[in-house]
Amino acid sequence: MSAPLDISRDKSLLWLMTIACGICAGANYYSQPLVHSIQQYFDVPESQVALTVTFAQISYALGLLFIVPIGDIVNKTKFIPLLMLLAAVGLLLCTFAVNLPMLWIGTIIAGLFSVAAQILIPLATILVKPEKTGEVVGFLMSGLLVGILLSTSLAGLLSHLFHWKVIYAISAVMMIVLAVLLKAKLPNIPISKIKYIHIFKSMALLIKQQPRLGFRAIIGGFAFAAMSILFSTIAILLTSPQYNFSDVLVGVVTLVAVFGALSTAKIGKIADQGHTLVLTWIGLFILAISWMFLYFGGQHLISYIFGYGLISLGLTIVHTSNQSIIFRLHPDAKSRINSIYMTTYFIGGGVWFCCWGLFMASRRVADDLYCRSLPGDWLSLICIYRYALSCEIPRSLIHVAFNSIKVAYHVLGKNNFIELSRFYWSATFGVSFIRKHV
């Protein structure tokens, strides 16, 4: 079966790929709202159960780095369904887990092979006209993001109504069905004749030859870092005495982000018209503004919900703009490009997630989680300052910006300034400003 000119006209295939992206991505997040239920079921320390979430993230990151690039050198029509079937095996192990180690093994397998979604998206960009790349990427990303958001909500709801294992069973069945349907409908496309061992050398060469890829990956990593900090604290805040929400209600609150996720197709269309730089700045501005609302989220629920919606929308805009650009860089290396981007993206979130966890542990903070600044934030500011000085940017402009920060410090006072500052945004904005052509 030859590749069609433009699969954007094949709505059934696009919807099938979009749903598959959502199921694959969501499979990596089921354990997050279920920590307490799993702890009670296996009667083990909650700290051990929390490792399930960590294993899911680590295995997914390894899949991004070592499995996704294979998409350029194998038959995707067979490879994607195979990955989904292997992920289903992991989900079935979780379903029938009789102890925590068995759950860990299932989680690792599911996380490792659920990266099938990250091969589906580059495949879709190959099968459409270049001028529709952003639109199609946005459409598939909407499914992926909605899948992540619904996964935590549905996991909490089904755990409350039935059992925490139900979500794993349903997801495994859906994964198998989708794998069979995709095997029948995905078209065959040419593959690159590269040995696996040479893939990573070619990826290093891509980073060197395509500077836009590196800078877009860095921007995405910083943007995802903010969302990761929010993910790591949402349950603690909303289940605290201030709100005293149940797991189900916590999941319902996160659904506000669906509106941002559903906007990705429209954002992709705008990106296709050449407005990626404007979109990037808009997304970063929304991300920065969202923290002003989250600052008051500890006392006002409506402020928190609005901030959560804004940060999700901002991340969606930045991420969709980034992918619209990187998938146009090298037609024959889209899986490797996506691997580089998503690995950096994921590392950005993972590093800040770990730093935030260490920060919480050292400070023993149990409330007001959104109003503290990490040492790493200051480090980011210092690094971007030194980098800016080394580039062809007028020193006067740089000093004006940093003197403005000093003025804000003195006007607000030390404590308020630290609480309101999110300096990794300085790094994100700085990278975008320094490389305006990206």
C-alpha positions in Angstrom: 0.0 0.0 0.0 1.6 3.3 -1.1 1.5 6.4 1.1 -1.3 8.7 0.3 -0.6 12.3 -0.7 -2.5 13.8 2.2 -4.0 11.8 5.0 -5.6 14.9 6.4 -8.5 14.0 4.2 -8.8 10.6 5.8 -10.6 11.6 8.9 -11.1 8.0 10.2 -7.4 7.3 10.1 -6.6 10.7 11.7 -9.1 10.0 14.5 -7.7 6.5 15.0 -4.1 7.8 15.3 -5.3 10.6 17.6 -7.1 8.2 20.0 -4.1 5.9 19.9 -1.8 8.8 20.9 -4.1 9.5 23.8 -4.3 5.9 25.1 -0.5 5.5 24.8 0.3 8.7 26.5 -2.3 8.2 29.2 -0.9 4.8 30.1 2.1 6.4 31.6 0.0 8.5 34.2 -2.5 6.1 35.7 -0.5 5.5 38.9 -0.3 9.2 39.9 -3.8 9.5 41.5 -3.8 5.9 42.7 -0.8 6.0 45.1 -3.0 5.9 48.2 -5.3 3.2 46.9 -2.3 1.0 45.9 -0.7 1.6 49.2 -3.8 0.3 51.1 -4.2 -2.6 48.7 -0.6 -4.0 49.1 -0.2 -2.7 52.6 3.3 -1.2 52.0 4.8 2.2 52.8 3.5 5.0 50.6 7.1 6.0 49.7 7.5 2.6 48.0 4.3 3.0 46.1 5.4 6.5 44.9 8.3 4.7 43.2 5.7 3.4 40.7 5.3 7.0 39.4 9.0 7.4 39.2 9.5 4.1 37.3 6.8 5.1 34.8 8.6 8.4 34.1 12.1 6.9 33.8 11.0 4.0 31.6 9.2 6.5 29.3 12.3 8.7 29.1 14.4 5.6 28.2 11.8 4.7 25.5 12.1 8.2 24.1 15.8 8.0 23.8 16.4 4.4 22.7 13.1 3.3 21.0 11.6 6.3 19.2 14.7 6.8 16.9 14.1 3.3 15.6 11.0 4.6 13.9 13.3 6.0 11.1 14.8 2.6 10.2 11.9 0.1 10.5 8.5 -0.4 9.0 6.3 1.8 11.1 3.2 0.0 10.0 4.4 -3.1 11.9 6.5 -1.3 14.6 3.9 1.0 16.0 1.3 -1.8 16.6 4.0 -4.0 18.1 5.0 -1.4 20.6 1.3 -0.9 21.5 0.9 -4.7 22.1 4.0 -4.7 24.3 2.6 -1.8 26.3 -0.7 -3.7 26.6 1.3 -6.6 28.1 2.7 -4.2 30.7 -0.8 -2.9 31.5 -2.1 -6.5 31.9 0.7 -7.2 34.4 -0.4 -4.2 36.4 -4.0 -5.5 36.2 -3.1 -8.9 37.7 -0.4 -7.7 40.0 -0.3 -9.6 43.2 2.5 -7.6 44.8 4.2 -4.2 44.4 7.3 -5.5 42.4 4.9 -7.1 39.8 3.2 -3.7 39.5 6.6 -2.1 39.1 7.5 -4.5 36.3 4.2 -3.9 34.5 4.6 -0.1 34.9 8.1 -0.2 33.4 7.1 -2.3 30.4 4.0 -0.1 29.8 6.1 3.1 30.1 8.9 1.9 27.9 6.6 0.9 25.0 3.9 3.6 25.3 6.3 5.8 23.3 4.5 4.5 20.2 2.6 7.8 20.3 5.9 9.6 19.7 6.4 7.6 16.5 2.9 8.1 15.3 3.2 11.9 15.3 6.3 12.0 13.1 4.7 9.5 10.8 1.6 11.7 10.4 3.8 14.6 9.3 5.3 12.5 6.6 1.9 11.6 5.2 0.6 15.2 4.8 1.4 18.2 2.7 4.1 20.4 4.3 1.7 23.3 4.6 -0.6 21.2 6.8 2.1 19.9 9.2 1.1 22.1 12.1 -2.6 21.4 11.7 -2.1 17.6 11.8 0.5 17.7 14.6 -1.9 19.9 16.6 -4.8 17.4 15.9 -2.7 14.4 17.1 -1.3 16.4 20.1 -4.9 17.3 21.2 -5.5 13.5 21.5 -2.3 13.0 23.3 -2.8 15.8 25.8 -6.5 14.9 26.4 -5.4 11.4 27.0 -2.9 12.4 29.7 -5.5 14.7 31.4 -8.3 12.1 31.2 -6.1 9.3 32.4 -5.6 10.8 35.9 -9.3 11.8 36.2 -10.6 8.4 35.0 -8.1 6.5 37.1 -9.3 8.3 40.2 -13.0 7.9 39.3 -12.8 4.2 38.4 -10.8 3.5 41.6 -13.5 5.3 43.6 -16.4 3.4 41.9 -14.8 0.0 41.4 -11.2 -0.8 41.9 -7.8 0.8 41.1 -6.9 -2.0 38.7 -10.0 -1.4 36.4 -8.3 1.5 34.5 -5.3 -0.8 33.7 -7.6 -3.5 32.3 -9.7 -1.2 30.2 -6.6 0.5 28.8 -5.0 -2.8 27.9 -8.0 -3.9 25.9 -8.2 -0.6 24.1 -4.5 -0.7 23.4 -4.9 -4.2 21.8 -7.9 -3.1 19.7 -6.2 0.0 18.5 -3.0 -1.9 17.6 -5.0 -4.3 15.4 -6.8 -1.4 13.6 -3.7 0.6 13.0 -1.9 -2.5 11.6 -4.6 -2.7 9.0 -4.8 1.0 8.1 -1.4 2.5 8.5 0.3 3.0 5.1 3.8 1.8 4.3 6.5 4.4 3.7 10.2 4.3 2.8 12.7 3.8 5.6 16.2 5.0 6.1 18.9 2.3 5.8 20.9 3.0 9.0 22.2 0.6 11.5 20.8 1.0 15.0 24.3 1.7 16.4 24.7 4.6 14.0 21.4 6.2 14.9 22.9 8.1 17.9 25.8 9.4 15.8 23.3 10.8 13.3 21.3 12.3 16.2 24.4 14.1 17.4 25.0 15.3 13.9 21.4 16.6 13.7 21.9 18.6 16.8 25.0 20.2 15.3 23.5 20.8 11.9 20.1 22.0 13.1 20.5 24.7 15.8 16.8 25.4 15.7 16.2 21.9 17.0 18.4 22.4 20.0 17.0 25.8 21.0 13.4 24.7 20.5 14.1 21.6 22.6 15.5 23.8 25.4 12.5 26.1 25.3 10.2 23.1 25.5 12.1 21.7 28.4 11.9 24.9 30.4 8.2 25.2 29.6 7.4 21.6 30.7 9.4 22.2 33.8 6.8 24.5 35.1 4.0 22.1 34.4 5.9 19.3 36.1 6.2 21.3 39.3 2.5 21.9 39.2 1.9 18.1 38.6 4.0 17.3 41.6 2.1 19.5 44.0 -1.5 19.6 42.9 -2.6 16.6 44.9 -0.9 17.8 48.1 -2.4 21.3 47.8 -6.0 20.2 47.0 -6.1 17.4 49.6 -4.7 19.7 52.3 -7.0 21.1 55.0 -7.4 24.3 53.0 -9.5 22.4 50.4 -9.8 18.8 51.6 -10.6 17.4 48.1 -11.0 13.7 47.4 -8.9 12.0 44.7 -11.9 12.2 42.4 -12.3 16.0 42.8 -8.6 16.5 42.3 -8.9 14.7 39.0 -12.0 16.9 38.1 -10.0 20.1 38.7 -7.3 19.0 36.2 -10.0 18.7 33.5 -9.9 22.5 33.1 -6.7 21.9 31.0 -8.7 20.0 28.4 -9.8 23.3 26.9 -6.1 24.1 26.2 -5.5 20.6 24.8 -8.4 20.9 22.4 -7.0 24.1 20.9 -3.9 22.5 19.5 -5.4 21.9 16.0 -6.2 25.6 15.7 -2.8 26.6 17.0 -1.3 24.3 14.5 -3.1 26.0 11.6 -1.8 29.4 12.8 1.7 27.9 13.0 1.3 26.7 9.4 0.8 30.3 8.3 4.3 31.1 9.6 3.5 32.7 12.9 5.5 30.3 15.1 7.6 33.0 16.7 4.6 35.1 17.7 2.9 32.0 19.0 5.9 31.1 21.0 6.0 34.5 22.7 2.3 34.4 23.4 2.7 30.9 24.9 5.6 32.0 27.1 3.7 35.1 28.2 0.6 33.0 29.2 2.9 30.7 31.1 4.4 33.5 33.1 1.0 35.1 33.8 -0.4 31.8 35.0 2.0 31.8 38.0 0.4 35.1 39.2 -2.9 33.3 39.6 -1.3 30.2 41.0 0.3 32.4 43.6 -3.1 33.1 45.1 -4.3 29.5 44.5 -3.3 28.5 48.1 -6.2 30.6 49.4 -8.6 30.9 46.4 -9.7 27.9 44.4 -11.0 29.9 41.4 -7.6 31.5 41.1 -5.9 28.2 41.2 -8.2 26.7 38.6 -7.7 29.7 36.3 -4.0 29.5 36.7 -4.0 25.8 36.0 -6.0 26.4 32.8 -3.6 29.2 31.7 -0.4 27.2 32.3 -1.8 24.3 30.3 -2.8 26.6 27.4 0.6 28.2 27.4 2.4 24.9 27.4 0.2 23.7 24.6 0.9 26.8 22.4 4.7 26.5 23.0 4.8 22.8 22.4 2.7 22.8 19.2 4.8 25.7 17.8 8.0 23.8 18.6 6.8 20.7 16.9 5.5 22.5 13.9 9.1 23.9 13.4 11.2 20.8 14.1 9.2 18.4 11.9 10.1 20.6 8.9 13.8 20.4 9.5 14.8 17.0 8.0 12.1 14.9 6.2 14.1 11.7 6.5 14.8 11.9 10.3 11.6 12.9 11.9 11.6 10.1 14.5 15.1 11.0 15.5 14.3 14.7 15.7 11.3 13.9 17.8 13.4 11.7 20.1 15.9 14.6 20.6 13.2 17.1 21.2 11.0 15.0 23.5 14.0 13.6 25.5 15.1 17.2 26.2 11.5 18.2 26.9 11.1 15.3 29.3 14.5 15.9 31.0 13.5 19.5 31.6 10.4 18.4 33.5 12.2 15.5 35.2 15.1 17.6 36.5 12.9 20.3 37.9 10.6 17.7 39.4 13.5 16.1 41.2 14.9 19.5 42.3 11.5 20.4 43.6 11.2 17.2 45.5 14.6 17.7 47.1 13.7 21.3 47.9 10.5 20.1 49.6 12.3 17.4 51.5 15.0 19.8 52.8 12.5 22.6 53.7 9.8 20.1 54.8 7.2 22.3 53.1 3.7 21.0 53.3 1.8 24.0 52.1 2.2 27.2 50.0 4.0 25.0 47.5 3.6 27.4 44.6 5.2 30.4 46.2 8.8 29.3 46.7 11.8 29.8 44.4 14.5 27.1 43.9 18.2 27.7 44.0 18.1 26.4 40.4 15.9 29.3 39.4 18.7 31.7 40.4 21.2 29.6 38.6 19.1 29.8 35.5 19.1 33.5 35.7 22.9 33.7 36.2 23.5 31.4 33.2 21.3 33.2 30.9 22.9 36.5 31.9 26.4 35.2 31.2 25.2 33.7 27.9 23.5 36.9 26.8 26.8 38.8 27.5 28.6 36.4 25.2 26.2 37.0 22.3 25.7 39.9 20.0 23.1 41.7 22.2 23.7 45.3 23.3 25.0 45.3 26.8 22.9 48.3 27.6 19.7 46.3 26.8 20.9 43.5 29.0 21.7 45.8 31.9 18.4 47.5 31.6 16.6 44.2 31.9 18.6 43.1 34.9 18.4 46.5 36.6 14.6 46.3 36.2 14.8 43.0 38.2 16.9 44.7 40.9 14.3 47.5 41.1 11.5 45.0 41.5 13.5 43.3 44.2 13.8 46.5 46.2 10.2 47.6 45.6 8.6 44.2 46.5 11.0 43.3 49.3 13.1 40.1 49.5 10.3 37.6 50.5 7.7 38.8 48.1 10.2 39.0 45.3 11.4 35.4 45.9 7.8 34.1 46.0 6.7 35.8 42.8 9.8 35.0 40.8 9.9 32.1 38.5 13.4 32.4 37.1 13.4 29.5 34.8 11.0 31.7 32.7 13.9 34.1 32.5 15.9 31.3 30.9 13.1 30.4 28.5 12.4 34.0 27.5 16.1 34.6 27.2 16.7 31.7 24.9 13.8 32.8 22.7 15.1 36.4 22.6 18.7 35.5 21.9 17.7 33.3 19.0 14.8 35.3 17.5 15.2 33.4 14.2 14.4 30.1 15.8 
